[in-house]
Amino acid sequence: MSIMAYAYVSKRVVTPGGIQAAALLVEDGTIVSVGPVEELPAGCPVRELGDLAILPGLVDTHVHINEPGRTEWEGFRTATRAAAAGGFTTLIDMPLNCLPETTTVAALEIKRKAAEGQCMVDWSPWGGAVADNQGDILPLARAGVPGFKCFLIYPGCDGFTMIDREQLEAALPAIAESGLPLLVHAELAGPIDRAAASLEAADWRKYETYLASRPDDAELEAIRMLIGLCREYGFRLHIVHLSTALALAELRDAKAEGLPITVETCPHYLYFAAEHVADGNTLLKCAPPIRDEANREALWEGLRDGTIDLIATDHSPCPPEMKRLNEGRFDRAWGGIASLSVALPVVWKEASQRGFGLADVVRWMSYEPAKLAGMSERAGALAAGREANFTVFDPEAAFAVTPEDLHFRHAISPYVGETLRGKVVETWLRGMPVFAFGAFPSAPRGVEITLAVKADVS
């Protein structure tokens, strides 16, 4: 037995087989076994964690790190610190909001260089599918991206161009050939443009105005189109940040048909509700928008029946002035919610009140995201032979969120002041602590996870 072997013992270890009292035996950064305490090697040092739960490291497949180019919004150093504090050991970075956008192999290499030596946790980059880069899809796949992201509507940054149906269909054969998922911001401009015509004289400090400006139909029409294209081209389709529960029935039917479709929603859609968004509170502006309480409860039912596969943060920070809190106009504020460091307690508070358990949360925030990103062999579960990436979590702890809990670049978030349930105590990456009791005890040791390229990607 190596002198670096150590066992972590808990009454609640969340394993692929369920929650059990077990010992997690770690040696040289790898999980040797997950099993009974009495089966540990003689003389093995043991750390008793009692009722604290041991979860596999969380995986967030929807994070806007923004570096290079907009590091004043967020960057690898600050985003990965916040991730470690939130129990995440792997982040997948979105290809927009950075400069250059990750739509070519050359831009990907610039991003990789920017990340070197900065990351507290592991990361990987999504590639972008934009109006004119159909020829870059397979080169990006060969370069190791785990999939592609596109917008069907203006994304808020000029350099990452939206893609219309004709451009999307030009890219889909290459995306299908790659075998990688296409992540889609599923809103179409038509319903939004029609809504805008009736809101010319509206008060944009009122949340109801902003909500009316992004109607459910924008998502519904986009999702219907995408289901049809998925059926025709056979590509892996992933719907990001589902906001409207009105799409659940059609998504459920499409998945029952056998179409390769997965769906995510976000903590803010599961926690907040439109009825309680104060006028002028632009911290809660996001797109698609936070809808009403009945919609929120229907999203939870979508998680219960498996129509929604996973929860991702869509961590989308910006400098405080871009939220325009002084004027409170939703039409002028940046749309995005920052939540990396508190997403787990946000979800656990709401999930536990609805009869879900820790195994459900692990499925939504670790196992299924790892599967989406093609990382199931190394992330998403506690099992022998895997890297020792895990989170020590206190499910019973309650705390009021303060700016000091956030750890990302700008300590603003709509969760500040909210009382949450469950607290990340420690986060471990390859057997070393990267977050412990509010501090970061080790130097950055995260690496980029690159996928093995399929042999048939020409």
Residue pairs with C-beta under 8 A, 6 or more apart in sequence:
1 27
1 41
1 43
1 44
2 27
2 28
4 27
4 28
4 29
4 431
5 25
5 26
5 27
5 28
5 32
5 41
5 44
5 45
6 25
6 26
6 27
6 44
6 45
6 46
6 47
6 431
7 23
7 24
7 25
7 26
7 37
7 40
7 44
7 45
7 46
7 47
8 23
8 24
8 26
8 46
8 47
8 49
8 54
8 390
8 392
9 22
9 23
9 24
9 37
9 46
9 47
9 48
9 49
10 21
10 22
10 24
10 49
10 50
10 51
10 52
10 53
10 54
10 392
11 21
11 50
11 51
12 19
12 20
12 21
12 51
12 52
12 53
12 54
12 358
12 395
13 19
13 20
13 21
13 22
13 24
13 34
13 53
13 54
13 382
14 53
14 54
14 55
14 56
14 358
14 359
14 362
14 382
15 22
15 34
15 381
15 382
15 383
16 367
16 381
16 382
16 383
18 359
19 53
19 357
19 358
19 359
21 37
22 34
22 35
22 36
22 37
23 33
23 34
23 35
23 36
23 37
23 39
23 40
23 46
24 31
24 34
24 54
24 382
24 388
24 390
25 31
25 32
25 33
25 34
25 35
25 40
25 41
25 44
26 32
26 388
26 431
27 431
28 431
29 387
29 388
29 430
29 431
29 432
30 385
30 386
30 387
30 388
30 430
30 431
31 382
31 383
31 384
31 385
31 386
31 387
31 388
32 384
33 39
33 384
34 382
34 383
34 384
37 46
40 46
49 392
51 394
51 396
52 392
52 393
52 394
52 425
53 358
53 392
53 393
53 394
53 395
54 382
54 390
54 391
54 392
54 393
55 87
55 358
55 361
55 362
55 366
55 382
55 390
55 391
55 392
55 393
56 362
56 366
56 367
56 379
56 380
56 381
56 382
56 389
56 390
56 391
57 87
57 88
57 89
57 90
57 121
57 366
57 379
57 389
57 390
57 391
57 427
57 428
57 429
58 86
58 87
58 88
58 89
58 90
58 344
58 365
58 366
58 369
58 391
59 88
59 89
59 90
59 91
59 92
59 365
59 366
59 369
59 370
59 373
59 375
59 379
59 380
60 83
60 88
60 90
60 91
60 92
60 312
60 313
60 315
60 340
60 343
60 365
60 369
61 92
61 183
61 264
61 310
61 312
61 369
61 372
61 373
62 92
62 94
62 183
62 240
62 241
62 264
62 266
62 312
62 313
62 314
62 315
63 79
63 83
63 91
63 92
63 93
63 94
63 312
63 313
63 314
63 315
63 340
64 73
64 74
64 93
64 94
64 96
64 97
64 314
64 315
64 316
64 317
64 336
65 74
65 75
65 76
65 79
65 91
65 93
65 94
65 98
65 123
66 73
66 74
66 75
66 97
66 98
66 317
67 74
67 75
67 76
67 98
67 111
67 114
67 115
68 98
68 99
68 100
68 110
68 111
68 114
69 98
69 99
69 100
70 97
70 98
70 99
72 319
72 409
73 97
73 317
73 318
73 319
73 409
73 410
74 315
74 317
74 408
74 409
74 410
75 118
75 409
76 114
76 115
76 118
76 119
76 123
77 118
77 119
77 120
77 444
78 407
78 408
78 409
79 91
79 315
79 340
79 408
79 409
80 91
80 118
80 119
80 120
80 121
80 123
80 444
80 446
81 120
81 407
81 408
81 440
82 315
82 340
82 341
82 406
82 407
82 408
83 89
83 91
83 120
83 121
83 340
83 341
84 120
84 121
84 427
84 429
84 434
84 435
84 440
85 340
85 341
85 405
85 407
85 424
85 427
85 435
85 438
86 340
86 341
86 342
86 343
86 344
86 424
86 427
87 344
87 391
87 393
87 424
87 427
88 121
88 340
88 427
89 121
89 122
89 379
89 389
89 390
89 391
89 427
89 428
89 429
89 434
90 121
90 122
90 123
90 124
90 370
90 373
90 375
90 379
90 389
90 449
91 121
91 122
91 123
91 124
92 123
92 124
92 125
92 126
92 146
92 369
92 373
93 102
93 111
93 123
93 124
93 125
93 126
94 126
94 149
95 101
95 102
95 103
95 125
95 126
95 127
95 128
95 148
95 149
95 160
96 102
96 128
96 149
96 151
96 155
96 157
96 159
96 160
97 157
97 160
97 316
98 111
99 159
100 106
100 107
100 110
100 159
101 107
101 128
101 130
101 157
101 159
101 160
102 108
102 111
102 125
102 126
102 127
102 128
102 140
102 145
103 127
103 128
103 129
103 130
103 133
103 136
103 140
103 160
104 133
104 136
104 139
104 140
105 136
105 139
105 140
105 143
108 125
108 127
108 140
108 143
108 145
111 125
112 125
112 448
115 123
115 448
117 444
118 444
119 444
119 445
119 446
119 447
120 429
120 434
120 435
120 440
120 444
120 445
120 446
121 427
121 429
121 434
121 446
122 379
122 389
122 429
122 446
122 447
122 448
122 449
123 446
123 447
123 448
123 449
124 145
124 146
124 373
124 375
124 448
124 449
124 450
124 451
125 145
125 448
126 145
126 146
126 147
126 148
126 149
126 183
127 136
127 137
127 140
127 141
127 145
127 147
127 148
127 149
128 148
128 149
128 150
128 160
129 137
129 148
129 149
129 150
129 163
129 168
129 171
129 175
129 182
130 150
130 160
130 161
130 162
130 163
131 161
131 162
131 163
131 164
131 167
132 161
132 167
133 171
134 167
134 170
134 171
134 174
137 148
137 171
137 174
137 175
137 178
138 174
138 177
138 178
138 457
138 458
140 148
141 178
141 180
141 453
141 454
141 457
142 453
142 457
144 450
144 451
144 453
145 180
145 451
146 180
146 181
146 373
146 374
146 375
146 451
147 180
147 181
147 182
147 183
147 236
147 238
147 372
147 373
147 374
148 175
148 178
148 180
148 181
148 182
148 183
149 182
149 183
149 184
149 185
149 240
150 162
150 163
150 168
150 171
150 182
150 183
150 184
150 185
151 160
151 162
151 163
151 184
151 185
152 162
152 163
152 164
152 168
152 184
152 185
152 186
152 187
152 188
152 189
152 222
153 162
153 185
153 187
153 188
153 189
153 192
153 218
154 162
154 189
155 162
155 185
156 287
156 334
156 335
163 171
165 225
165 229
168 229
169 229
169 233
172 182
172 229
172 233
172 235
173 233
175 182
175 233
175 235
176 233
176 234
176 235
177 456
177 457
177 458
178 454
178 457
179 236
179 454
179 457
180 236
180 374
181 235
181 236
181 237
181 238
181 262
181 372
182 235
182 236
182 237
182 238
183 238
183 240
184 222
184 226
184 237
184 238
184 239
184 240
185 240
185 241
186 219
186 222
186 223
186 226
186 239
186 240
186 242
187 214
187 218
187 219
187 222
187 287
187 288
188 218
188 221
188 222
188 225
189 218
190 218
190 221
191 215
191 217
191 218
191 221
192 213
192 214
192 215
192 218
195 212
195 213
195 214
195 215
196 213
198 212
199 209
199 212
199 213
202 209
202 212
203 209
204 210
204 329
204 330
204 331
204 332
205 279
205 280
205 327
205 328
205 329
205 330
206 279
206 330
207 274
207 277
207 278
207 279
207 281
207 284
207 330
208 274
209 330
209 331
210 285
210 289
210 330
210 331
211 274
211 289
211 290
211 291
213 330
213 331
214 287
214 288
214 289
216 244
216 246
216 247
216 291
218 288
219 242
219 243
219 244
219 246
219 247
219 288
220 244
220 246
220 247
220 250
223 239
223 247
223 250
223 251
224 250
226 237
226 239
227 237
227 250
227 251
227 254
227 259
227 261
229 235
229 237
230 237
230 254
230 259
230 260
230 261
231 254
231 257
231 259
234 260
235 260
236 260
236 262
237 259
237 260
237 261
237 262
238 261
238 262
238 263
238 264
238 372
239 247
239 251
239 261
239 262
239 263
239 264
240 264
240 312
240 314
241 264
241 265
241 266
241 269
241 286
241 288
241 312
241 314
242 251
242 263
242 264
242 265
242 269
242 299
242 302
242 308
243 265
243 269
243 288
243 289
243 290
243 291
243 295
244 288
244 291
244 295
245 291
245 294
245 295
245 298
245 299
245 301
245 302
246 295
248 298
248 299
248 301
248 302
248 307
248 308
251 261
251 263
251 307
252 305
252 307
254 261
255 261
255 307
262 309
262 310
262 368
262 372
263 302
263 307
263 308
263 309
263 310
264 308
264 309
264 310
264 311
264 312
265 299
265 302
265 303
265 308
265 311
266 286
266 311
266 312
266 313
266 314
266 337
267 311
267 313
267 339
267 343
267 346
267 347
268 284
268 286
268 290
268 314
268 337
268 339
268 414
269 290
269 291
269 296
269 299
270 296
270 299
270 300
270 303
270 311
270 346
270 347
270 350
271 296
271 346
271 347
271 349
271 350
272 284
272 290
272 296
272 414
273 290
273 291
273 292
273 293
273 295
273 296
274 289
274 290
274 291
274 292
274 293
275 292
275 293
277 284
277 290
279 328
280 325
280 328
281 328
281 414
282 323
282 324
282 325
282 328
282 329
282 330
282 333
283 323
283 325
283 337
283 412
283 413
283 414
284 290
284 337
284 414
285 323
285 330
285 333
285 334
285 335
285 336
286 314
286 316
286 335
286 336
286 337
287 335
299 308
300 350
300 354
302 308
303 311
303 356
303 360
303 364
304 356
309 364
309 368
309 372
310 363
310 364
310 365
310 368
310 369
310 372
311 343
311 347
311 364
311 365
312 369
313 339
313 340
313 343
314 336
314 337
315 337
315 338
315 339
315 340
315 343
315 408
316 335
316 336
316 337
316 338
317 336
317 338
317 408
317 409
317 410
317 412
318 334
318 336
318 410
319 410
320 410
320 412
322 333
322 334
323 333
323 334
323 412
324 332
324 333
324 334
325 333
337 413
337 414
338 406
338 408
338 410
338 412
338 413
339 346
339 413
339 415
340 407
340 408
341 405
341 406
341 407
341 408
342 401
342 405
342 406
342 413
342 415
342 420
343 365
344 361
344 365
344 391
344 393
344 422
344 424
345 399
345 420
345 421
345 422
345 423
345 424
346 415
346 418
346 420
347 361
347 364
347 365
348 358
348 361
348 395
348 420
348 421
348 422
349 420
349 421
349 422
351 357
351 360
351 361
352 395
352 421
352 422
358 393
358 395
366 379
366 380
366 381
367 376
367 380
367 381
368 380
369 380
370 376
370 378
370 379
370 380
370 381
371 380
373 379
374 451
375 449
375 451
378 386
378 387
378 449
379 386
379 387
379 389
379 449
382 390
387 429
387 430
387 431
388 428
388 430
388 431
389 428
389 429
389 430
390 427
390 428
391 424
391 426
391 427
391 428
392 424
392 425
392 426
392 427
392 428
393 422
393 423
393 424
393 425
394 422
394 423
394 425
395 421
395 422
396 421
396 422
397 421
397 422
397 423
398 419
398 420
398 421
399 405
399 419
399 420
399 423
400 417
400 418
400 419
400 420
401 413
401 415
401 416
401 417
401 418
401 419
401 420
402 416
403 411
403 412
403 416
404 411
406 412
406 413
406 416
424 435
425 436
425 437
426 433
426 435
426 436
426 437
427 433
427 434
427 435
427 436
428 434
429 445
429 446
430 445
432 442
432 445
433 441
433 442
434 440
434 441
434 442
434 445
434 446
435 441
